[in-house]
Amino acid sequence: MKILLWALVAAALIQLVPFGHDHTNPPVAGEPAWDSARTQDLMRKACFDCHSNQSVWPWYSNVAPVSWLIQRDVNGGRRHLNFTEWATGKPQRHAKDIVSVVNSGDMPPWFYLPMHPGARLTDDEKQALVKGAEATFGPQSPPEKH
């Protein structure tokens, strides 16, 4: 019983840690010149929660320690590739890796999909996204060899 009480106290106290609670999205500076509305829709569906300044913050993103993990993932995603900061001139070198990470199944990450089933792409959608990424961003990086 004491262990349960201490666990509840600890769970309550970690809610006071501020990291992961500021869910304001930075302003949108501009998106790439998408090759089609279909490519843009697929990118929004599967990528924008972490790779844009238009993240949707679900209710559980306010509950620590999950909020810490989500904030870390969004910060990292935006740092690597941010589709809504295209007009800022910040280098977006990871745009050349889209085909590789989508085809390998690395993106969207497996742990994201259970709570965001709308981001799960069908095989046809993956192929359309790959073609759209190649048309929008040019030649893509070769797949990594494992």
Secondary structure, 3 states (H helix, E strand, C coil): CHHHHHHHHHHHHHCCCCCCCCCCCCCCCECCCCCCHHHHHHHHHHCCCCCCCCCCCCHHHHCCCHHHHHHHHHHHHHHHCCCCEHHHCCCCHHHHHHHHHHHHCCCCCCCCHHHCHHHCCCHHHHHHHHHHHHHHHCCCCCCCCC
